[in-house]
Amino acid sequence: MTTATMERAFLARPGLAVAPDLLGCVLRHTTPEGTVAVRLTEVEAYQGSEDPGSHAFRGPTPRNEVMFGPAGHLYVYFTYGMHFCANVVCDVEGTATAVLLRGGEVIQGAPLAATRRLSARSPRDYARGPARLVSALGLGRSDNGADLCSSSSATQLLPAADAVDPSSVRTGPRVGVSGPGGDGVSFPWRFWLDGEATVSPYRPHVPKRRK
C-alpha cells in the first residue's frame, strides 16, 4: 500500500469528476486501537447548491460548514439518530460539493474492523454501506474536518495502488435520493466497481406518506 497521501489538486475538481476517480483509492484511519484501511468500491456525488439531495442545497449551516471549505477534508455527519457517514469534500472553496463514501473492502486491520462490526456476517460486510464503512474505520463526530491530504493526519486518503479499468466502473441512481421526477433517475451520480462483493444493494427512494 502506498504511503503518500492524495494530492489536494486531485480533489479540487467538480464532484462528478472526482467521484469515479475515487474508486480503488484507500481511506485509512489510525486510532489508539490500531489502523484500518478501506479500498473504496462505491461512492456517490453531491453537487451543493445545484443538488436538492445535498446537505448544502440551502446554503451553509453549522452542520455542513466543512463542505464549503477547501477540498481534501472529511465531512462527517450523523443521520437517522443512529449512524455516522463520511464524505470527501471536493472542488474549489465555497462550492460545497462532496462525495459520499458508500462502500469498500477492508484491506488493512481486518481483525480490528471485525470487533467494530460484530453484526457482520462475513468480511465483505465490514464496510458494505456508508454507516458500516465509517464504523469499521472507527470514525466519528470528532473526525469531521480531518485533512485527508496531510501526512500527519490520523485520517488519510491514499491513491489507488493499481489503476482501475474504466470499463469496470458503473453508474446509476443514488440510494434513497429522489430526483425531480421522484425516482432519482435525473441524478445518476452513484458510481461503483462492477463485480465487487462490497458494493451495497441499491434501494430506491421511497416517499414518505402523509398521515
CYANA upper distance limits for C-alpha pairs under 8 A (distance plus 0.5 A):
  1 MET  CA    161 ALA  CA      6.73
  2 THR  CA    158 LEU  CA      7.44
  2 THR  CA    159 PRO  CA      7.85
  2 THR  CA    161 ALA  CA      6.97
  3 THR  CA    158 LEU  CA      7.60
  4 ALA  CA    151 SER  CA      7.94
  4 ALA  CA    158 LEU  CA      6.94
  4 ALA  CA    159 PRO  CA      8.21
  5 THR  CA    148 LEU  CA      7.86
  5 THR  CA    149 CYS  CA      5.82
  5 THR  CA    150 SER  CA      7.26
  5 THR  CA    151 SER  CA      6.87
  5 THR  CA    156 GLN  CA      6.81
  5 THR  CA    157 LEU  CA      6.22
  5 THR  CA    158 LEU  CA      5.22
  5 THR  CA    159 PRO  CA      7.39
  6 MET  CA     10 PHE  CA      7.66
  6 MET  CA    148 LEU  CA      7.98
  6 MET  CA    149 CYS  CA      5.94
  6 MET  CA    156 GLN  CA      8.42
  6 MET  CA    157 LEU  CA      6.14
  6 MET  CA    158 LEU  CA      5.59
  6 MET  CA    159 PRO  CA      6.14
  7 GLU  CA     11 LEU  CA      7.81
  7 GLU  CA    149 CYS  CA      6.84
  8 ARG  CA     12 ALA  CA      6.73
  8 ARG  CA     71 ALA  CA      7.03
  8 ARG  CA     72 GLY  CA      6.20
  8 ARG  CA    149 CYS  CA      6.68
  9 ALA  CA     13 ARG  CA      7.89
 10 PHE  CA     18 VAL  CA      8.03
 11 LEU  CA     18 VAL  CA      6.75
 11 LEU  CA     71 ALA  CA      6.30
 11 LEU  CA     72 GLY  CA      6.52
 11 LEU  CA     89 VAL  CA      8.03
 11 LEU  CA     90 CYS  CA      5.57
 11 LEU  CA     91 ASP  CA      6.84
 12 ALA  CA     70 PRO  CA      8.27
 12 ALA  CA     71 ALA  CA      5.77
 12 ALA  CA     72 GLY  CA      8.01
 12 ALA  CA     90 CYS  CA      5.72
 12 ALA  CA     91 ASP  CA      4.48
 12 ALA  CA     92 VAL  CA      6.05
 13 ARG  CA     17 ALA  CA      7.15
 13 ARG  CA     18 VAL  CA      6.90
 13 ARG  CA     90 CYS  CA      6.55
 13 ARG  CA     91 ASP  CA      4.66
 13 ARG  CA     92 VAL  CA      7.41
 14 PRO  CA     18 VAL  CA      6.88
 14 PRO  CA     90 CYS  CA      6.97
 14 PRO  CA     91 ASP  CA      5.40
 14 PRO  CA     97 THR  CA      7.68
 15 GLY  CA     19 ALA  CA      6.34
 15 GLY  CA     45 ALA  CA      6.19
 15 GLY  CA     46 TYR  CA      7.26
 15 GLY  CA     47 GLN  CA      7.09
 15 GLY  CA     90 CYS  CA      6.17
 15 GLY  CA     91 ASP  CA      6.94
 15 GLY  CA     97 THR  CA      6.22
 15 GLY  CA     98 ALA  CA      6.35
 15 GLY  CA     99 VAL  CA      6.86
 16 LEU  CA     20 PRO  CA      7.92
 16 LEU  CA     45 ALA  CA      6.26
 16 LEU  CA     46 TYR  CA      8.34
 16 LEU  CA     47 GLN  CA      8.29
 16 LEU  CA    189 TRP  CA      7.66
 17 ALA  CA     21 ASP  CA      7.49
 18 VAL  CA     22 LEU  CA      6.77
 18 VAL  CA     90 CYS  CA      7.85
 18 VAL  CA     99 VAL  CA      8.34
 19 ALA  CA     23 LEU  CA      7.82
 19 ALA  CA     43 VAL  CA      6.87
 19 ALA  CA     44 GLU  CA      7.11
 19 ALA  CA     45 ALA  CA      6.38
 19 ALA  CA     99 VAL  CA      6.52
 19 ALA  CA    191 PHE  CA      7.52
 20 PRO  CA     43 VAL  CA      8.01
 20 PRO  CA    169 VAL  CA      7.79
 20 PRO  CA    191 PHE  CA      6.33
 20 PRO  CA    192 TRP  CA      8.05
 21 ASP  CA     25 CYS  CA      8.45
 22 LEU  CA     40 LEU  CA      7.42
 22 LEU  CA     43 VAL  CA      8.24
 22 LEU  CA    160 ALA  CA      8.50
 23 LEU  CA     39 ARG  CA      8.24
 23 LEU  CA     40 LEU  CA      5.71
 23 LEU  CA     41 THR  CA      5.80
 23 LEU  CA     42 GLU  CA      7.14
 23 LEU  CA     43 VAL  CA      7.92
 23 LEU  CA    160 ALA  CA      8.29
 23 LEU  CA    164 VAL  CA      7.94
 23 LEU  CA    191 PHE  CA      8.48
 23 LEU  CA    192 TRP  CA      7.51
 23 LEU  CA    193 LEU  CA      7.57
 24 GLY  CA     39 ARG  CA      6.09
 24 GLY  CA     40 LEU  CA      5.70
 24 GLY  CA     41 THR  CA      6.68
 24 GLY  CA    159 PRO  CA      8.23
 24 GLY  CA    160 ALA  CA      5.48
 24 GLY  CA    161 ALA  CA      8.10
 24 GLY  CA    162 ASP  CA      8.01
 24 GLY  CA    163 ALA  CA      8.18
 24 GLY  CA    164 VAL  CA      6.96
 25 CYS  CA     39 ARG  CA      6.13
 25 CYS  CA     40 LEU  CA      6.15
 25 CYS  CA    157 LEU  CA      7.70
 25 CYS  CA    158 LEU  CA      6.35
 25 CYS  CA    159 PRO  CA      5.36
 25 CYS  CA    160 ALA  CA      4.52
 25 CYS  CA    161 ALA  CA      7.87
 26 VAL  CA     37 ALA  CA      6.95
 26 VAL  CA     38 VAL  CA      5.90
 26 VAL  CA     39 ARG  CA      4.87
 26 VAL  CA     40 LEU  CA      6.48
 26 VAL  CA    157 LEU  CA      6.25
 26 VAL  CA    158 LEU  CA      5.47
 26 VAL  CA    159 PRO  CA      6.91
 26 VAL  CA    160 ALA  CA      6.88
 27 LEU  CA     37 ALA  CA      6.09
 27 LEU  CA     38 VAL  CA      5.83
 27 LEU  CA     39 ARG  CA      7.09
 27 LEU  CA     40 LEU  CA      7.87
 27 LEU  CA    155 THR  CA      7.75
 27 LEU  CA    156 GLN  CA      6.34
 27 LEU  CA    157 LEU  CA      5.16
 27 LEU  CA    158 LEU  CA      6.80
 28 ARG  CA     35 THR  CA      7.55
 28 ARG  CA     36 VAL  CA      6.32
 28 ARG  CA     37 ALA  CA      4.58
 28 ARG  CA     38 VAL  CA      6.89
 28 ARG  CA    137 LEU  CA      7.92
 28 ARG  CA    154 ALA  CA      8.45
 28 ARG  CA    155 THR  CA      6.17
 28 ARG  CA    156 GLN  CA      5.78
 28 ARG  CA    157 LEU  CA      6.91
 28 ARG  CA    158 LEU  CA      8.08
 29 HIS  CA     35 THR  CA      6.20
 29 HIS  CA     36 VAL  CA      6.14
 29 HIS  CA     37 ALA  CA      6.86
 29 HIS  CA    137 LEU  CA      6.48
 29 HIS  CA    138 GLY  CA      7.83
 29 HIS  CA    139 LEU  CA      8.04
 29 HIS  CA    154 ALA  CA      6.15
 29 HIS  CA    155 THR  CA      4.90
 29 HIS  CA    156 GLN  CA      7.02
 30 THR  CA     34 GLY  CA      6.18
 30 THR  CA     35 THR  CA      4.76
 30 THR  CA     36 VAL  CA      7.10
 30 THR  CA    154 ALA  CA      5.68
 30 THR  CA    155 THR  CA      7.02
 31 THR  CA     35 THR  CA      6.83
 31 THR  CA    138 GLY  CA      8.12
 31 THR  CA    154 ALA  CA      7.70
 33 GLU  CA    112 LEU  CA      8.22
 34 GLY  CA    109 GLY  CA      7.88
 34 GLY  CA    112 LEU  CA      7.82
 35 THR  CA    108 GLN  CA      7.66
 35 THR  CA    109 GLY  CA      6.25
 35 THR  CA    112 LEU  CA      8.41
 35 THR  CA    137 LEU  CA      8.47
 36 VAL  CA    106 VAL  CA      7.68
 36 VAL  CA    107 ILE  CA      8.19
 36 VAL  CA    108 GLN  CA      5.70
 36 VAL  CA    109 GLY  CA      4.91
 36 VAL  CA    110 ALA  CA      7.46
 36 VAL  CA    112 LEU  CA      7.65
 36 VAL  CA    113 ALA  CA      7.21
 36 VAL  CA    136 ALA  CA      7.94
 36 VAL  CA    137 LEU  CA      6.03
 37 ALA  CA    106 VAL  CA      6.32
 37 ALA  CA    107 ILE  CA      6.26
 37 ALA  CA    108 GLN  CA      5.38
 37 ALA  CA    109 GLY  CA      7.15
 37 ALA  CA    137 LEU  CA      7.45
 38 VAL  CA    104 GLY  CA      6.18
 38 VAL  CA    105 GLU  CA      5.73
 38 VAL  CA    106 VAL  CA      4.85
 38 VAL  CA    107 ILE  CA      6.19
 38 VAL  CA    108 GLN  CA      7.59
 38 VAL  CA    127 ALA  CA      8.09
 38 VAL  CA    133 LEU  CA      8.36
 38 VAL  CA    137 LEU  CA      8.14
 39 ARG  CA    104 GLY  CA      5.73
 39 ARG  CA    105 GLU  CA      5.58
 39 ARG  CA    106 VAL  CA      6.87
 39 ARG  CA    107 ILE  CA      7.06
 39 ARG  CA    160 ALA  CA      8.46
 40 LEU  CA    101 LEU  CA      7.83
 40 LEU  CA    103 GLY  CA      6.60
 40 LEU  CA    104 GLY  CA      4.75
 40 LEU  CA    105 GLU  CA      7.08
 41 THR  CA    102 ARG  CA      8.37
 41 THR  CA    103 GLY  CA      6.17
 41 THR  CA    104 GLY  CA      5.20
 41 THR  CA    105 GLU  CA      7.61
 41 THR  CA    192 TRP  CA      6.01
 41 THR  CA    193 LEU  CA      5.98
 41 THR  CA    196 GLU  CA      7.49
 41 THR  CA    198 THR  CA      7.37
 41 THR  CA    199 VAL  CA      6.75
 42 GLU  CA    101 LEU  CA      7.12
 42 GLU  CA    102 ARG  CA      5.68
 42 GLU  CA    103 GLY  CA      5.36
 42 GLU  CA    104 GLY  CA      6.98
 42 GLU  CA    190 ARG  CA      7.88
 42 GLU  CA    191 PHE  CA      6.23
 42 GLU  CA    192 TRP  CA      4.70
 42 GLU  CA    193 LEU  CA      7.16
 42 GLU  CA    199 VAL  CA      6.36
 42 GLU  CA    200 SER  CA      8.24
 43 VAL  CA     99 VAL  CA      6.97
 43 VAL  CA    100 LEU  CA      6.03
 43 VAL  CA    101 LEU  CA      5.27
 43 VAL  CA    102 ARG  CA      5.41
 43 VAL  CA    103 GLY  CA      7.37
 43 VAL  CA    190 ARG  CA      6.31
 43 VAL  CA    191 PHE  CA      5.90
 43 VAL  CA    192 TRP  CA      6.92
 44 GLU  CA     99 VAL  CA      5.92
 44 GLU  CA    100 LEU  CA      5.52
 44 GLU  CA    101 LEU  CA      7.27
 44 GLU  CA    102 ARG  CA      7.42
 44 GLU  CA    174 ARG  CA      6.97
 44 GLU  CA    189 TRP  CA      6.14
 44 GLU  CA    190 ARG  CA      4.74
 44 GLU  CA    191 PHE  CA      6.62
 45 ALA  CA     97 THR  CA      8.18
 45 ALA  CA     98 ALA  CA      6.65
 45 ALA  CA     99 VAL  CA      4.98
 45 ALA  CA    100 LEU  CA      6.85
 45 ALA  CA    189 TRP  CA      5.93
 45 ALA  CA    190 ARG  CA      7.02
 46 TYR  CA     51 ASP  CA      7.05
 46 TYR  CA     53 GLY  CA      7.61
 46 TYR  CA     54 SER  CA      6.03
 46 TYR  CA     97 THR  CA      6.16
 46 TYR  CA     98 ALA  CA      5.88
 46 TYR  CA     99 VAL  CA      6.47
 46 TYR  CA    100 LEU  CA      8.01
 46 TYR  CA    189 TRP  CA      8.21
 47 GLN  CA     51 ASP  CA      5.59
 47 GLN  CA     54 SER  CA      7.02
 47 GLN  CA     96 ALA  CA      7.63
 47 GLN  CA     97 THR  CA      5.19
 47 GLN  CA     98 ALA  CA      7.33
 48 GLY  CA     52 PRO  CA      8.49
 48 GLY  CA     54 SER  CA      6.03
 48 GLY  CA     55 HIS  CA      7.71
 48 GLY  CA     56 ALA  CA      5.39
 48 GLY  CA     57 PHE  CA      5.65
 48 GLY  CA     95 THR  CA      6.89
 48 GLY  CA     96 ALA  CA      5.44
 48 GLY  CA     97 THR  CA      5.42
 48 GLY  CA     98 ALA  CA      8.20
 49 SER  CA     54 SER  CA      8.00
 49 SER  CA     56 ALA  CA      6.53
 49 SER  CA     57 PHE  CA      4.62
 49 SER  CA     58 ARG  CA      7.08
 49 SER  CA     59 GLY  CA      7.42
 49 SER  CA     95 THR  CA      8.17
 49 SER  CA     96 ALA  CA      8.07
 50 GLU  CA     57 PHE  CA      7.16
 51 ASP  CA     57 PHE  CA      6.40
 52 PRO  CA     57 PHE  CA      6.10
 52 PRO  CA    179 GLY  CA      8.42
 53 GLY  CA     57 PHE  CA      7.72
 53 GLY  CA    177 VAL  CA      6.80
 53 GLY  CA    178 SER  CA      7.96
 55 HIS  CA     64 ASN  CA      7.12
 56 ALA  CA     60 PRO  CA      6.64
 56 ALA  CA     64 ASN  CA      7.00
 56 ALA  CA     67 MET  CA      7.93
 56 ALA  CA     96 ALA  CA      6.74
 60 PRO  CA     64 ASN  CA      6.60
 60 PRO  CA     65 GLU  CA      6.16
 60 PRO  CA     68 PHE  CA      7.69
 61 THR  CA     65 GLU  CA      6.28
 63 ARG  CA     77 TYR  CA      8.11
 64 ASN  CA     68 PHE  CA      7.93
 64 ASN  CA     75 TYR  CA      8.16
 65 GLU  CA     69 GLY  CA      7.43
 66 VAL  CA     73 HIS  CA      7.92
 66 VAL  CA     74 LEU  CA      8.14
 66 VAL  CA     75 TYR  CA      6.45
 66 VAL  CA     89 VAL  CA      8.22
 66 VAL  CA    144 ASN  CA      8.08
 66 VAL  CA    145 GLY  CA      6.39
 67 MET  CA     75 TYR  CA      6.93
 67 MET  CA     89 VAL  CA      6.23
 67 MET  CA     94 GLY  CA      8.36
 67 MET  CA     95 THR  CA      8.29
 67 MET  CA     96 ALA  CA      4.95
 67 MET  CA     97 THR  CA      7.02
 67 MET  CA     98 ALA  CA      7.23
 68 PHE  CA     93 GLU  CA      6.33
 68 PHE  CA     94 GLY  CA      4.97
 68 PHE  CA     95 THR  CA      6.42
 68 PHE  CA     96 ALA  CA      4.81
 68 PHE  CA     97 THR  CA      8.20
 69 GLY  CA     73 HIS  CA      8.43
 69 GLY  CA     89 VAL  CA      8.31
 69 GLY  CA     93 GLU  CA      5.49
 69 GLY  CA     94 GLY  CA      6.60
 69 GLY  CA     96 ALA  CA      7.74
 70 PRO  CA     89 VAL  CA      7.82
 70 PRO  CA     90 CYS  CA      7.90
 70 PRO  CA     91 ASP  CA      8.04
 70 PRO  CA     92 VAL  CA      6.71
 70 PRO  CA     93 GLU  CA      5.00
 70 PRO  CA     94 GLY  CA      8.08
 71 ALA  CA     88 VAL  CA      8.28
 71 ALA  CA     89 VAL  CA      5.52
 71 ALA  CA     90 CYS  CA      4.98
 71 ALA  CA     91 ASP  CA      6.30
 71 ALA  CA     92 VAL  CA      6.97
 71 ALA  CA     93 GLU  CA      7.30
 72 GLY  CA     88 VAL  CA      6.88
 72 GLY  CA     89 VAL  CA      6.07
 72 GLY  CA     90 CYS  CA      6.92
 72 GLY  CA    147 ASP  CA      6.61
 72 GLY  CA    148 LEU  CA      5.97
 72 GLY  CA    149 CYS  CA      6.44
 73 HIS  CA     88 VAL  CA      6.54
 73 HIS  CA     89 VAL  CA      5.93
 73 HIS  CA    145 GLY  CA      5.92
 73 HIS  CA    146 ALA  CA      5.91
 73 HIS  CA    147 ASP  CA      5.06
 73 HIS  CA    148 LEU  CA      5.95
 73 HIS  CA    149 CYS  CA      8.13
 74 LEU  CA     86 ALA  CA      7.12
 74 LEU  CA     87 ASN  CA      6.17
 74 LEU  CA     88 VAL  CA      5.51
 74 LEU  CA     89 VAL  CA      6.65
 74 LEU  CA    143 ASP  CA      7.82
 74 LEU  CA    144 ASN  CA      6.25
 74 LEU  CA    145 GLY  CA      5.52
 74 LEU  CA    146 ALA  CA      5.72
 74 LEU  CA    147 ASP  CA      7.09
 74 LEU  CA    148 LEU  CA      7.15
 75 TYR  CA     86 ALA  CA      6.16
 75 TYR  CA     87 ASN  CA      5.45
 75 TYR  CA     88 VAL  CA      6.78
 75 TYR  CA     89 VAL  CA      7.12
 75 TYR  CA    144 ASN  CA      5.67
 75 TYR  CA    145 GLY  CA      6.29
 75 TYR  CA    146 ALA  CA      8.36
 76 VAL  CA     84 PHE  CA      7.05
 76 VAL  CA     85 CYS  CA      6.13
 76 VAL  CA     86 ALA  CA      5.01
 76 VAL  CA     87 ASN  CA      6.87
 76 VAL  CA    140 GLY  CA      7.59
 76 VAL  CA    141 ARG  CA      6.76
 76 VAL  CA    143 ASP  CA      7.36
 76 VAL  CA    144 ASN  CA      5.24
 76 VAL  CA    145 GLY  CA      8.04
 77 TYR  CA     84 PHE  CA      5.95
 77 TYR  CA     85 CYS  CA      6.07
 77 TYR  CA     86 ALA  CA      7.19
 77 TYR  CA    141 ARG  CA      7.47
 77 TYR  CA    144 ASN  CA      8.07
 78 PHE  CA     82 MET  CA      7.60
 78 PHE  CA     83 HIS  CA      6.09
 78 PHE  CA     84 PHE  CA      4.92
 78 PHE  CA     85 CYS  CA      7.04
 78 PHE  CA    141 ARG  CA      8.17
 79 THR  CA     83 HIS  CA      5.90
 79 THR  CA     84 PHE  CA      6.61
 79 THR  CA     85 CYS  CA      7.89
 83 HIS  CA    131 ALA  CA      6.23
 84 PHE  CA    131 ALA  CA      6.20
 84 PHE  CA    134 VAL  CA      7.04
 84 PHE  CA    135 SER  CA      8.28
 84 PHE  CA    139 LEU  CA      8.41
 84 PHE  CA    140 GLY  CA      6.98
 84 PHE  CA    141 ARG  CA      8.04
 85 CYS  CA    100 LEU  CA      8.09
 85 CYS  CA    101 LEU  CA      8.14
 85 CYS  CA    130 PRO  CA      6.10
 85 CYS  CA    131 ALA  CA      5.79
 85 CYS  CA    133 LEU  CA      8.48
 85 CYS  CA    134 VAL  CA      6.53
 86 ALA  CA    100 LEU  CA      6.54
 86 ALA  CA    101 LEU  CA      6.49
 86 ALA  CA    130 PRO  CA      7.70
 86 ALA  CA    134 VAL  CA      7.09
 87 ASN  CA     98 ALA  CA      6.47
 87 ASN  CA     99 VAL  CA      5.60
 87 ASN  CA    100 LEU  CA      4.74
 87 ASN  CA    101 LEU  CA      6.20
 88 VAL  CA     98 ALA  CA      5.90
 88 VAL  CA     99 VAL  CA      5.64
 88 VAL  CA    100 LEU  CA      7.13
 88 VAL  CA    101 LEU  CA      8.04
 89 VAL  CA     96 ALA  CA      7.70
 89 VAL  CA     97 THR  CA      6.65
 89 VAL  CA     98 ALA  CA      4.80
 89 VAL  CA     99 VAL  CA      7.05
 90 CYS  CA     96 ALA  CA      7.94
 90 CYS  CA     97 THR  CA      6.00
 90 CYS  CA     98 ALA  CA      5.71
 90 CYS  CA     99 VAL  CA      7.84
 91 ASP  CA     95 THR  CA      7.08
 91 ASP  CA     96 ALA  CA      8.16
 91 ASP  CA     97 THR  CA      6.87
100 LEU  CA    130 PRO  CA      8.10
101 LEU  CA    130 PRO  CA      6.40
101 LEU  CA    133 LEU  CA      8.22
102 ARG  CA    128 ARG  CA      7.73
102 ARG  CA    129 GLY  CA      5.55
102 ARG  CA    130 PRO  CA      4.65
102 ARG  CA    131 ALA  CA      8.44
102 ARG  CA    133 LEU  CA      7.71
102 ARG  CA    199 VAL  CA      8.33
102 ARG  CA    200 SER  CA      7.89
103 GLY  CA    127 ALA  CA      6.07
103 GLY  CA    128 ARG  CA      5.14
103 GLY  CA    129 GLY  CA      5.30
103 GLY  CA    130 PRO  CA      6.33
103 GLY  CA    132 ARG  CA      8.47
103 GLY  CA    133 LEU  CA      6.59
103 GLY  CA    198 THR  CA      6.70
103 GLY  CA    199 VAL  CA      6.16
103 GLY  CA    200 SER  CA      6.95
104 GLY  CA    127 ALA  CA      5.92
104 GLY  CA    128 ARG  CA      6.52
104 GLY  CA    129 GLY  CA      8.41
104 GLY  CA    133 LEU  CA      7.44
104 GLY  CA    198 THR  CA      6.06
104 GLY  CA    199 VAL  CA      7.37
105 GLU  CA    124 ARG  CA      7.20
105 GLU  CA    126 TYR  CA      8.14
105 GLU  CA    127 ALA  CA      6.81
105 GLU  CA    128 ARG  CA      8.16
105 GLU  CA    198 THR  CA      6.52
106 VAL  CA    110 ALA  CA      6.58
106 VAL  CA    113 ALA  CA      8.25
106 VAL  CA    123 PRO  CA      8.22
106 VAL  CA    126 TYR  CA      7.56
106 VAL  CA    127 ALA  CA      7.33
109 GLY  CA    113 ALA  CA      6.72
110 ALA  CA    114 ALA  CA      6.55
110 ALA  CA    123 PRO  CA      8.24
111 PRO  CA    115 THR  CA      7.17
112 LEU  CA    116 ARG  CA      7.20
112 LEU  CA    136 ALA  CA      8.43
113 ALA  CA    117 ARG  CA      6.69
113 ALA  CA    126 TYR  CA      7.17
113 ALA  CA    135 SER  CA      8.45
113 ALA  CA    136 ALA  CA      5.15
113 ALA  CA    137 LEU  CA      7.19
114 ALA  CA    118 LEU  CA      6.49
114 ALA  CA    120 ALA  CA      8.11
114 ALA  CA    123 PRO  CA      8.10
114 ALA  CA    126 TYR  CA      7.30
114 ALA  CA    136 ALA  CA      7.86
116 ARG  CA    135 SER  CA      6.88
116 ARG  CA    136 ALA  CA      6.20
116 ARG  CA    138 GLY  CA      7.96
117 ARG  CA    126 TYR  CA      6.53
117 ARG  CA    132 ARG  CA      7.97
117 ARG  CA    135 SER  CA      7.52
117 ARG  CA    136 ALA  CA      6.74
120 ALA  CA    125 ASP  CA      5.91
120 ALA  CA    126 TYR  CA      6.49
121 ARG  CA    125 ASP  CA      7.07
122 SER  CA    126 TYR  CA      7.76
124 ARG  CA    128 ARG  CA      7.13
124 ARG  CA    197 ALA  CA      6.85
124 ARG  CA    198 THR  CA      5.80
125 ASP  CA    132 ARG  CA      8.21
125 ASP  CA    198 THR  CA      7.11
126 TYR  CA    132 ARG  CA      6.74
126 TYR  CA    133 LEU  CA      7.29
126 TYR  CA    136 ALA  CA      6.51
127 ALA  CA    131 ALA  CA      8.36
127 ALA  CA    132 ARG  CA      5.28
127 ALA  CA    133 LEU  CA      4.28
127 ALA  CA    134 VAL  CA      7.91
127 ALA  CA    135 SER  CA      8.21
127 ALA  CA    136 ALA  CA      6.55
127 ALA  CA    198 THR  CA      7.57
128 ARG  CA    132 ARG  CA      6.54
128 ARG  CA    133 LEU  CA      6.82
128 ARG  CA    198 THR  CA      5.49
128 ARG  CA    199 VAL  CA      6.45
128 ARG  CA    200 SER  CA      5.86
129 GLY  CA    133 LEU  CA      6.54
129 GLY  CA    199 VAL  CA      7.86
129 GLY  CA    200 SER  CA      5.83
130 PRO  CA    134 VAL  CA      6.91
131 ALA  CA    135 SER  CA      6.67
132 ARG  CA    136 ALA  CA      6.50
133 LEU  CA    137 LEU  CA      6.79
134 VAL  CA    138 GLY  CA      6.64
134 VAL  CA    139 LEU  CA      5.81
134 VAL  CA    140 GLY  CA      7.97
135 SER  CA    139 LEU  CA      6.75
139 LEU  CA    143 ASP  CA      6.71
140 GLY  CA    144 ASN  CA      7.88
143 ASP  CA    155 THR  CA      8.41
146 ALA  CA    153 SER  CA      7.59
146 ALA  CA    154 ALA  CA      8.46
146 ALA  CA    155 THR  CA      7.06
147 ASP  CA    153 SER  CA      6.78
147 ASP  CA    155 THR  CA      7.68
147 ASP  CA    156 GLN  CA      7.76
148 LEU  CA    153 SER  CA      7.26
148 LEU  CA    155 THR  CA      6.29
148 LEU  CA    156 GLN  CA      4.74
148 LEU  CA    157 LEU  CA      5.68
149 CYS  CA    153 SER  CA      8.24
149 CYS  CA    156 GLN  CA      6.65
149 CYS  CA    157 LEU  CA      6.93
150 SER  CA    156 GLN  CA      7.48
151 SER  CA    156 GLN  CA      7.96
160 ALA  CA    164 VAL  CA      8.41
164 VAL  CA    168 SER  CA      8.04
165 ASP  CA    169 VAL  CA      7.88
168 SER  CA    193 LEU  CA      6.09
168 SER  CA    194 ASP  CA      5.73
169 VAL  CA    191 PHE  CA      7.23
169 VAL  CA    192 TRP  CA      6.24
169 VAL  CA    193 LEU  CA      5.35
169 VAL  CA    194 ASP  CA      6.58
170 ARG  CA    191 PHE  CA      6.08
170 ARG  CA    192 TRP  CA      5.82
170 ARG  CA    193 LEU  CA      6.65
170 ARG  CA    194 ASP  CA      6.70
171 THR  CA    188 PRO  CA      6.83
171 THR  CA    189 TRP  CA      7.06
171 THR  CA    190 ARG  CA      5.94
171 THR  CA    191 PHE  CA      5.00
171 THR  CA    192 TRP  CA      7.01
172 GLY  CA    185 VAL  CA      8.11
172 GLY  CA    187 PHE  CA      8.41
172 GLY  CA    188 PRO  CA      4.84
172 GLY  CA    189 TRP  CA      6.64
172 GLY  CA    190 ARG  CA      5.83
172 GLY  CA    191 PHE  CA      7.26
173 PRO  CA    177 VAL  CA      8.35
173 PRO  CA    184 GLY  CA      5.96
173 PRO  CA    185 VAL  CA      6.00
173 PRO  CA    186 SER  CA      8.25
173 PRO  CA    187 PHE  CA      6.35
173 PRO  CA    188 PRO  CA      4.47
173 PRO  CA    189 TRP  CA      6.44
173 PRO  CA    190 ARG  CA      6.28
173 PRO  CA    204 PRO  CA      8.47
174 ARG  CA    184 GLY  CA      7.15
174 ARG  CA    187 PHE  CA      7.45
174 ARG  CA    188 PRO  CA      6.71
174 ARG  CA    189 TRP  CA      6.37
174 ARG  CA    190 ARG  CA      5.40
174 ARG  CA    204 PRO  CA      8.31
175 VAL  CA    190 ARG  CA      8.20
175 VAL  CA    202 TYR  CA      6.43
175 VAL  CA    203 ARG  CA      5.93
175 VAL  CA    204 PRO  CA      6.23
175 VAL  CA    205 HIS  CA      7.24
176 GLY  CA    203 ARG  CA      6.50
176 GLY  CA    204 PRO  CA      5.51
176 GLY  CA    205 HIS  CA      4.34
176 GLY  CA    206 VAL  CA      7.43
177 VAL  CA    183 ASP  CA      8.30
177 VAL  CA    184 GLY  CA      6.31
177 VAL  CA    204 PRO  CA      7.64
177 VAL  CA    205 HIS  CA      5.68
178 SER  CA    182 GLY  CA      5.28
178 SER  CA    183 ASP  CA      5.58
178 SER  CA    184 GLY  CA      4.59
178 SER  CA    185 VAL  CA      8.29
178 SER  CA    204 PRO  CA      8.40
178 SER  CA    205 HIS  CA      6.02
179 GLY  CA    183 ASP  CA      6.14
179 GLY  CA    184 GLY  CA      4.52
179 GLY  CA    185 VAL  CA      6.81
179 GLY  CA    186 SER  CA      5.87
179 GLY  CA    187 PHE  CA      6.68
180 PRO  CA    184 GLY  CA      7.91
180 PRO  CA    186 SER  CA      7.33
181 GLY  CA    185 VAL  CA      8.16
181 GLY  CA    186 SER  CA      7.88
182 GLY  CA    205 HIS  CA      8.18
182 GLY  CA    207 PRO  CA      8.48
183 ASP  CA    204 PRO  CA      7.65
183 ASP  CA    205 HIS  CA      7.07
184 GLY  CA    188 PRO  CA      7.51
184 GLY  CA    204 PRO  CA      8.11
184 GLY  CA    205 HIS  CA      7.70
192 TRP  CA    199 VAL  CA      7.40
193 LEU  CA    199 VAL  CA      8.11
